[in-house]
């Protein structure tokens, strides 16, 4: 018994509403990644001198930067997440 062809609609015909929770979480993660990279360039976690953590500190400094960036983004960050979120939802509504 042959299967009947399924009619498909063009991609632009299917409209999905903006999943605000998922979009906001994604935007916050993007902002946290950006902030982590900026913190890396400021030297956060790069201790030197007699009281530095040595090689262990160097190896785990990225975890410290990531956690600082995540906390900053969760508390509002620099507003980048909100701009990304608005852009993501606006694009879906077109």
N, CA, C and O atoms as a printed pandas DataFrame, in Angstrom:
     atom_number atom_name residue_name chain_id  residue_number  x_coord  y_coord  z_coord
0              1         N          UNK        A               1    0.838   -1.172    0.000
1              2        CA          UNK        A               1    0.000    0.000    0.000
2              3         C          UNK        A               1    0.886    1.240    0.000
3              4         O          UNK        A               1    1.591    1.474    0.982
4              5         N          UNK        A               2    0.880    2.043   -1.062
5              6        CA          UNK        A               2    1.728    3.230   -1.135
6              7         C          UNK        A               2    1.213    4.332   -0.213
7              8         O          UNK        A               2    0.015    4.462    0.039
8              9         N          UNK        A               3    2.158    5.107    0.271
9             10        CA          UNK        A               3    1.817    6.228    1.133
10            11         C          UNK        A               3    1.460    7.445    0.299
11            12         O          UNK        A               3    2.074    7.706   -0.736
12            13         N          UNK        A               4    0.480    8.173    0.750
13            14        CA          UNK        A               4    0.074    9.391    0.054
14            15         C          UNK        A               4    1.074   10.496    0.389
15            16         O          UNK        A               4    1.546   10.568    1.523
16            17         N          UNK        A               5    1.405   11.354   -0.568
17            18        CA          UNK        A               5    2.334   12.446   -0.288
18            19         C          UNK        A               5    1.718   13.414    0.725
19            20         O          UNK        A               5    0.514   13.669    0.729
20            21         N          UNK        A               6    2.571   13.927    1.559
21            22        CA          UNK        A               6    2.141   14.888    2.573
22            23         C          UNK        A               6    2.403   16.285    2.048
23            24         O          UNK        A               6    3.509   16.619    1.623
24            25         N          UNK        A               7    1.360   17.087    2.089
25            26        CA          UNK        A               7    1.517   18.475    1.648
26            27         C          UNK        A               7    2.234   19.251    2.741
27            28         O          UNK        A               7    1.840   19.216    3.907
28            29         N          UNK        A               8    3.267   19.936    2.358
29            30        CA          UNK        A               8    3.993   20.739    3.342
30            31         C          UNK        A               8    3.798   22.211    3.033
31            32         O          UNK        A               8    3.688   22.611    1.874
32            33         N          UNK        A               9    3.756   22.992    4.069
33            34        CA          UNK        A               9    3.619   24.428    3.883
34            35         C          UNK        A               9    5.008   25.051    3.854
35            36         O          UNK        A               9    5.940   24.512    4.449
36            37         N          UNK        A              10    5.151   26.163    3.177
37            38        CA          UNK        A              10    6.450   26.824    3.143
38            39         C          UNK        A              10    6.871   27.248    4.550
39            40         O          UNK        A              10    6.014   27.491    5.400
40            41         N          UNK        A              11    8.173   27.340    4.806
41            42        CA          UNK        A              11    8.655   27.678    6.145
42            43         C          UNK        A              11    8.092   28.986    6.694
43            44         O          UNK        A              11    7.850   29.102    7.896
44            45         N          UNK        A              12    7.883   29.963    5.829
45            46        CA          UNK        A              12    7.386   31.248    6.314
46            47         C          UNK        A              12    5.910   31.189    6.709
47            48         O          UNK        A              12    5.423   32.079    7.405
48            49         N          UNK        A              13    5.204   30.162    6.276
49            50        CA          UNK        A              13    3.784   30.054    6.600
50            51         C          UNK        A              13    3.557   29.566    8.029
51            52         O          UNK        A              13    2.499   29.811    8.608
52            53         N          UNK        A              14    4.539   28.881    8.594
53            54        CA          UNK        A              14    4.410   28.384    9.956
54            55         C          UNK        A              14    4.943   29.454   10.899
55            56         O          UNK        A              14    6.129   29.784   10.870
56            57         N          UNK        A              15    4.073   29.985   11.720
57            58        CA          UNK        A              15    4.455   31.024   12.673
58            59         C          UNK        A              15    4.487   30.427   14.070
59            60         O          UNK        A              15    3.536   29.777   14.503
60            61         N          UNK        A              16    5.573   30.651   14.757
61            62        CA          UNK        A              16    5.677   30.205   16.134
62            63         C          UNK        A              16    5.787   31.436   17.018
63            64         O          UNK        A              16    6.479   32.399   16.686
64            65         N          UNK        A              17    5.100   31.389   18.137
65            66        CA          UNK        A              17    5.195   32.524   19.045
66            67         C          UNK        A              17    6.539   32.483   19.758
67            68         O          UNK        A              17    7.152   31.425   19.899
68            69         N          UNK        A              18    6.971   33.612   20.191
69            70        CA          UNK        A              18    8.240   33.720   20.890
70            71         C          UNK        A              18    8.120   33.041   22.250
71            72         O          UNK        A              18    7.304   33.447   23.078
72            73         N          UNK        A              19    8.915   32.026   22.481
73            74        CA          UNK        A              19    8.957   31.373   23.798
74            75         C          UNK        A              19    9.814   32.258   24.684
75            76         O          UNK        A              19   11.041   32.165   24.685
76            77         N          UNK        A              20    9.148   33.114   25.434
77            78        CA          UNK        A              20    9.850   34.154   26.185
78            79         C          UNK        A              20   10.857   33.584   27.172
79            80         O          UNK        A              20   11.954   34.123   27.322
80            81         N          UNK        A              21   10.500   32.519   27.830
81            82        CA          UNK        A              21   11.401   31.956   28.846
82            83         C          UNK        A              21   12.684   31.428   28.202
83            84         O          UNK        A              21   13.783   31.722   28.673
84            85         N          UNK        A              22   12.545   30.655   27.133
85            86        CA          UNK        A              22   13.713   30.095   26.451
86            87         C          UNK        A              22   14.545   31.196   25.792
87            88         O          UNK        A              22   15.775   31.162   25.835
88            89         N          UNK        A              23   13.873   32.161   25.188
89            90        CA          UNK        A              23   14.590   33.253   24.524
90            91         C          UNK        A              23   15.357   34.093   25.544
91            92         O          UNK        A              23   16.496   34.484   25.291
92            93         N          UNK        A              24   14.741   34.372   26.696
93            94        CA          UNK        A              24   15.414   35.168   27.723
94            95         C          UNK        A              24   16.616   34.417   28.283
95            96         O          UNK        A              24   17.662   35.020   28.522
96            97         N          UNK        A              25   16.484   33.110   28.495
97            98        CA          UNK        A              25   17.592   32.301   28.997
98            99         C          UNK        A              25   18.745   32.271   27.995
99           100         O          UNK        A              25   19.909   32.388   28.377
100          101         N          UNK        A              26   18.423   32.117   26.729
101          102        CA          UNK        A              26   19.454   32.112   25.684
102          103         C          UNK        A              26   20.152   33.468   25.608
103          104         O          UNK        A              26   21.374   33.534   25.478
104          105         N          UNK        A              27   19.385   34.536   25.689
105          106        CA          UNK        A              27   19.965   35.877   25.653
106          107         C          UNK        A              27   20.874   36.105   26.853
107          108         O          UNK        A              27   21.932   36.721   26.727
108          109         N          UNK        A              28   20.465   35.612   28.007
109          110        CA          UNK        A              28   21.283   35.765   29.214
110          111         C          UNK        A              28   22.578   34.972   29.093
111          112         O          UNK        A              28   23.628   35.437   29.535
112          113         N          UNK        A              29   22.518   33.788   28.504
113          114        CA          UNK        A              29   23.734   32.991   28.298
114          115         C          UNK        A              29   24.689   33.684   27.329
115          116         O          UNK        A              29   25.904   33.659   27.524
116          117         N          UNK        A              30   24.139   34.299   26.291
117          118        CA          UNK        A              30   24.985   35.028   25.340
118          119         C          UNK        A              30   25.665   36.215   26.016
119          120         O          UNK        A              30   26.847   36.475   25.788
120          121         N          UNK        A              31   24.908   36.935   26.853
121          122        CA          UNK        A              31   25.503   38.060   27.571
122          123         C          UNK        A              31   26.583   37.573   28.525
123          124         O          UNK        A              31   27.633   38.205   28.642
124          125         N          UNK        A              32   26.341   36.456   29.211
125          126        CA          UNK        A              32   27.334   35.911   30.139
126          127         C          UNK        A              32   28.606   35.513   29.392
127          128         O          UNK        A              32   29.709   35.731   29.895
128          129         N          UNK        A              33   28.469   34.941   28.217
129          130        CA          UNK        A              33   29.648   34.579   27.416
130          131         C          UNK        A              33   30.440   35.819   27.026
131          132         O          UNK        A              33   31.669   35.830   27.087
132          133         N          UNK        A              34   29.726   36.855   26.627
133          134        CA          UNK        A              34   30.379   38.111   26.268
134          135         C          UNK        A              34   31.111   38.699   27.475
135          136         O          UNK        A              34   32.261   39.123   27.365
136          137         N          UNK        A              35   30.434   38.722   28.625
137          138        CA          UNK        A              35   31.052   39.277   29.830
138          139         C          UNK        A              35   32.269   38.472   30.267
139          140         O          UNK        A              35   33.262   39.044   30.717
140          141         N          UNK        A              36   32.199   37.148   30.139
141          142        CA          UNK        A              36   33.343   36.305   30.500
142          143         C          UNK        A              36   34.558   36.640   29.638
143          144         O          UNK        A              36   35.688   36.694   30.124
144          145         N          UNK        A              37   34.306   36.859   28.369
145          146        CA          UNK        A              37   35.407   37.214   27.467
146          147         C          UNK        A              37   35.982   38.578   27.827
147          148         O          UNK        A              37   37.197   38.771   27.787
148          149         N          UNK        A              38   35.123   39.516   28.175
149          150        CA          UNK        A              38   35.597   40.845   28.577
150          151         C          UNK        A              38   36.373   40.764   29.896
151          152         O          UNK        A              38   37.398   41.427   30.053
152          153         N          UNK        A              39   35.894   39.962   30.830
153          154        CA          UNK        A              39   36.611   39.792   32.103
154          155         C          UNK        A              39   37.977   39.149   31.888
155          156         O          UNK        A              39   38.928   39.447   32.610
156          157         N          UNK        A              40   38.071   38.279   30.908
157          158        CA          UNK        A              40   39.352   37.639   30.584
158          159         C          UNK        A              40   40.372   38.696   30.172
159          160         O          UNK        A              40   41.541   38.630   30.554
160          161         N          UNK        A              41   39.919   39.658   29.397
161          162        CA          UNK        A              41   40.834   40.695   28.916
162          163         C          UNK        A              41   41.185   41.718   29.988
163          164         O          UNK        A              41   42.154   42.462   29.838
164          165         N          UNK        A              42   40.409   41.764   31.068
165          166        CA          UNK        A              42   40.752   42.662   32.171
166          167         C          UNK        A              42   41.799   42.054   33.085
167          168         O          UNK        A              42   42.418   42.757   33.884
168          169         N          UNK        A              43   41.999   40.738   32.966
169          170        CA          UNK        A              43   42.991   40.069   33.793
170          171         C          UNK        A              43   42.417   39.456   35.052
171          172         O          UNK        A              43   43.176   39.035   35.924
172          173         N          UNK        A              44   41.088   39.392   35.178
173          174        CA          UNK        A              44   40.471   38.790   36.348
174          175         C          UNK        A              44   40.890   37.326   36.470
175          176         O          UNK        A              44   40.716   36.545   35.534
176          177         N          UNK        A              45   41.434   36.965   37.610
177          178        CA          UNK        A              45   41.864   35.584   37.848
178          179         C          UNK        A              45   43.300   35.314   37.470
179          180         O          UNK        A              45   43.805   34.216   37.701
180          181         N          UNK        A              46   43.968   36.295   36.893
181          182        CA          UNK        A              46   45.371   36.125   36.521
182          183         C          UNK        A              46   46.252   36.704   37.622
183          184         O          UNK        A              46   46.774   37.812   37.503
184          185         N          UNK        A              47   46.407   35.933   38.696
185          186        CA          UNK        A              47   47.224   36.405   39.814
186          187         C          UNK        A              47   48.709   36.200   39.544
187          188         O          UNK        A              47   49.115   35.263   38.857
188          189         N          UNK        A              48   49.482   37.079   40.090
189          190        CA          UNK        A              48   50.930   36.919   39.979
190          191         C          UNK        A              48   51.554   37.456   41.255
191          192         O          UNK        A              48   50.938   38.243   41.974
192          193         N          UNK        A              49   52.734   37.043   41.524
193          194        CA          UNK        A              49   53.420   37.498   42.724
194          195         C          UNK        A              49   53.507   36.404   43.763
195          196         O          UNK        A              49   53.133   35.259   43.510
196          197         N          UNK        A              50   54.004   36.763   44.935
197          198        CA          UNK        A              50   54.247   35.791   45.994
198          199         C          UNK        A              50   52.975   35.161   46.538
199          200         O          UNK        A              50   53.008   34.031   47.026
200          201         N          UNK        A              51   51.855   35.869   46.465
201          202        CA          UNK        A              51   50.618   35.365   47.051
202          203         C          UNK        A              51   49.635   34.833   46.011
203          204         O          UNK        A              51   48.452   34.674   46.312
204          205         N          UNK        A              52   50.088   34.563   44.826
205          206        CA          UNK        A              52   49.202   34.025   43.795
206          207         C          UNK        A              52   49.000   32.531   44.033
207          208         O          UNK        A              52   49.720   31.914   44.818
208          209         N          UNK        A              53   48.029   31.969   43.359
209          210        CA          UNK        A              53   47.709   30.555   43.520
210          211         C          UNK        A              53   48.553   29.641   42.655
211          212         O          UNK        A              53   48.358   28.425   42.660
212          213         N          UNK        A              54   49.471   30.203   41.927
213          214        CA          UNK        A              54   50.355   29.392   41.091
214          215         C          UNK        A              54   49.637   28.751   39.921
215          216         O          UNK        A              54   48.696   29.323   39.370
216          217         N          UNK        A              55   50.082   27.563   39.543
217          218        CA          UNK        A              55   49.540   26.892   38.363
218          219         C          UNK        A              55   48.082   26.495   38.550
219          220         O          UNK        A              55   47.314   26.485   37.588
220          221         N          UNK        A              56   47.693   26.168   39.780
221          222        CA          UNK        A              56   46.299   25.816   40.041
222          223         C          UNK        A              56   45.363   26.970   39.770
223          224         O          UNK        A              56   44.279   26.788   39.218
224          225         N          UNK        A              57   45.783   28.151   40.160
225          226        CA          UNK        A              57   44.965   29.335   39.919
226          227         C          UNK        A              57   44.843   29.610   38.426
227          228         O          UNK        A              57   43.775   29.982   37.940
228          229         N          UNK        A              58   45.922   29.428   37.718
229          230        CA          UNK        A              58   45.896   29.638   36.273
230          231         C          UNK        A              58   44.935   28.675   35.589
231          232         O          UNK        A              58   44.219   29.057   34.664
232          233         N          UNK        A              59   44.921   27.423   36.046
233          234        CA          UNK        A              59   44.083   26.410   35.410
234          235         C          UNK        A              59   42.603   26.615   35.675
235          236         O          UNK        A              59   41.773   26.264   34.836
236          237         N          UNK        A              60   42.256   27.177   36.826
237          238        CA          UNK        A              60   40.856   27.324   37.185
238          239         C          UNK        A              60   40.341   28.762   37.083
239          240         O          UNK        A              60   39.201   29.035   37.458
240          241         N          UNK        A              61   41.152   29.662   36.589
241          242        CA          UNK        A              61   40.748   31.067   36.478
242          243         C          UNK        A              61   39.550   31.231   35.552
243          244         O          UNK        A              61   38.703   32.092   35.791
244          245         N          UNK        A              62   39.463   30.422   34.501
245          246        CA          UNK        A              62   38.333   30.550   33.573
246          247         C          UNK        A              62   37.013   30.202   34.255
247          248         O          UNK        A              62   35.983   30.794   33.935
248          249         N          UNK        A              63   37.026   29.252   35.190
249          250        CA          UNK        A              63   35.807   28.912   35.917
250          251         C          UNK        A              63   35.350   30.092   36.776
251          252         O          UNK        A              63   34.155   30.371   36.873
252          253         N          UNK        A              64   36.299   30.773   37.389
253          254        CA          UNK        A              64   35.985   31.948   38.198
254          255         C          UNK        A              64   35.390   33.051   37.326
255          256         O          UNK        A              64   34.386   33.664   37.689
256          257         N          UNK        A              65   36.011   33.299   36.179
257          258        CA          UNK        A              65   35.491   34.320   35.266
258          259         C          UNK        A              65   34.092   33.970   34.781
259          260         O          UNK        A              65   33.216   34.833   34.738
260          261         N          UNK        A              66   33.876   32.707   34.416
261          262        CA          UNK        A              66   32.550   32.284   33.946
262          263         C          UNK        A              66   31.496   32.472   35.030
263          264         O          UNK        A              66   30.390   32.931   34.746
264          265         N          UNK        A              67   31.825   32.127   36.254
265          266        CA          UNK        A              67   30.864   32.270   37.342
266          267         C          UNK        A              67   30.562   33.741   37.620
267          268         O          UNK        A              67   29.409   34.106   37.851
268          269         N          UNK        A              68   31.588   34.578   37.598
269          270        CA          UNK        A              68   31.363   36.020   37.769
270          271         C          UNK        A              68   30.462   36.547   36.645
271          272         O          UNK        A              68   29.538   37.320   36.896
272          273         N          UNK        A              69   30.733   36.129   35.424
273          274        CA          UNK        A              69   29.942   36.583   34.277
274          275         C          UNK        A              69   28.499   36.101   34.385
275          276         O          UNK        A              69   27.577   36.864   34.095
276          277         N          UNK        A              70   28.283   34.861   34.793
277          278        CA          UNK        A              70   26.920   34.338   34.948
278          279         C          UNK        A              70   26.159   35.114   36.011
279          280         O          UNK        A              70   24.986   35.439   35.824
280          281         N          UNK        A              71   26.815   35.413   37.120
281          282        CA          UNK        A              71   26.166   36.173   38.185
282          283         C          UNK        A              71   25.853   37.604   37.738
283          284         O          UNK        A              71   24.796   38.145   38.060
284          285         N          UNK        A              72   26.769   38.201   37.004
285          286        CA          UNK        A              72   26.532   39.551   36.498
286          287         C          UNK        A              72   25.332   39.569   35.547
287          288         O          UNK        A              72   24.466   40.438   35.649
288          289         N          UNK        A              73   25.288   38.613   34.633
289          290        CA          UNK        A              73   24.191   38.549   33.664
290          291         C          UNK        A              73   22.860   38.270   34.364
291          292         O          UNK        A              73   21.833   38.831   33.983
292          293         N          UNK        A              74   22.871   37.413   35.378
293          294        CA          UNK        A              74   21.648   37.079   36.106
294          295         C          UNK        A              74   21.100   38.287   36.868
295          296         O          UNK        A              74   19.898   38.370   37.121
296          297         N          UNK        A              75   21.961   39.198   37.225
297          298        CA          UNK        A              75   21.539   40.379   37.986
298          299         C          UNK        A              75   21.337   41.613   37.096
299          300         O          UNK        A              75   21.310   42.742   37.584
300          301         N          UNK        A              76   21.200   41.387   35.821
301          302        CA          UNK        A              76   20.913   42.497   34.909
302          303         C          UNK        A              76   22.034   42.826   33.958
303          304         O          UNK        A              76   21.803   43.413   32.901
304          305         N          UNK        A              77   23.250   42.454   34.319
305          306        CA          UNK        A              77   24.394   42.664   33.434
306          307         C          UNK        A              77   24.524   44.083   32.935
307          308         O          UNK        A              77   24.375   45.042   33.693
308          309         N          UNK        A              78   24.800   44.204   31.665
309          310        CA          UNK        A              78   24.982   45.515   31.045
310          311         C          UNK        A              78   23.826   45.858   30.105
311          312         O          UNK        A              78   23.895   46.827   29.349
312          313         N          UNK        A              79   22.765   45.051   30.161
313          314        CA          UNK        A              79   21.597   45.300   29.322
314          315         C          UNK        A              79   21.649   44.609   27.974
315          316         O          UNK        A              79   20.714   44.724   27.181
316          317         N          UNK        A              80   22.710   43.905   27.709
317          318        CA          UNK        A              80   22.857   43.237   26.424
318          319         C          UNK        A              80   21.828   42.118   26.253
319          320         O          UNK        A              80   21.294   41.936   25.159
320          321         N          UNK        A              81   21.543   41.369   27.318
321          322        CA          UNK        A              81   20.585   40.258   27.244
322          323         C          UNK        A              81   19.201   40.758   26.848
323          324         O          UNK        A              81   18.510   40.113   26.060
324          325         N          UNK        A              82   18.799   41.890   27.383
325          326        CA          UNK        A              82   17.475   42.437   27.054
326          327         C          UNK        A              82   17.404   42.828   25.584
327          328         O          UNK        A              82   16.392   42.592   24.925
328          329         N          UNK        A              83   18.462   43.417   25.075
329          330        CA          UNK        A              83   18.504   43.798   23.662
330          331         C          UNK        A              83   18.455   42.564   22.771
331          332         O          UNK        A              83   17.741   42.548   21.768
332          333         N          UNK        A              84   19.211   41.531   23.132
333          334        CA          UNK        A              84   19.201   40.280   22.364
334          335         C          UNK        A              84   17.819   39.644   22.414
335          336         O          UNK        A              84   17.307   39.189   21.391
336          337         N          UNK        A              85   17.209   39.611   23.602
337          338        CA          UNK        A              85   15.883   39.034   23.774
338          339         C          UNK        A              85   14.857   39.746   22.895
339          340         O          UNK        A              85   14.077   39.095   22.199
340          341         N          UNK        A              86   14.856   41.069   22.924
341          342        CA          UNK        A              86   13.917   41.841   22.107
342          343         C          UNK        A              86   14.123   41.551   20.621
343          344         O          UNK        A              86   13.157   41.427   19.868
344          345         N          UNK        A              87   15.359   41.447   20.215
345          346        CA          UNK        A              87   15.666   41.169   18.824
346          347         C          UNK        A              87   15.199   39.771   18.415
347          348         O          UNK        A              87   14.665   39.586   17.321
348          349         N          UNK        A              88   15.401   38.793   19.293
349          350        CA          UNK        A              88   14.986   37.417   18.987
350          351         C          UNK        A              88   13.475   37.324   18.827
351          352         O          UNK        A              88   12.988   36.693   17.890
352          353         N          UNK        A              89   12.746   37.937   19.720
353          354        CA          UNK        A              89   11.280   37.875   19.644
354          355         C          UNK        A              89   10.737   38.698   18.482
355          356         O          UNK        A              89    9.737   38.324   17.870
356          357         N          UNK        A              90   11.383   39.801   18.180
357          358        CA          UNK        A              90   10.951   40.635   17.060
358          359         C          UNK        A              90   11.128   39.883   15.742
359          360         O          UNK        A              90   10.267   39.955   14.865
360          361         N          UNK        A              91   12.240   39.163   15.603
361          362        CA          UNK        A              91   12.500   38.399   14.382
362          363         C          UNK        A              91   11.475   37.287   14.198
363          364         O          UNK        A              91   11.085   36.996   13.067
364          365         N          UNK        A              92   11.032   36.663   15.281
365          366        CA          UNK        A              92   10.051   35.593   15.175
366          367         C          UNK        A              92    8.674   36.116   14.800
367          368         O          UNK        A              92    7.880   35.386   14.207
368          369         N          UNK        A              93    8.378   37.365   15.133
369          370        CA          UNK        A              93    7.059   37.919   14.854
370          371         C          UNK        A              93    6.923   38.398   13.419
371          372         O          UNK        A              93    5.807   38.661   12.970
372          373         N          UNK        A              94    8.006   38.518   12.696
373          374        CA          UNK        A              94    7.940   38.985   11.299
374          375         C          UNK        A              94    7.338   37.945   10.412
375          376         O          UNK        A              94    7.204   38.162    9.208
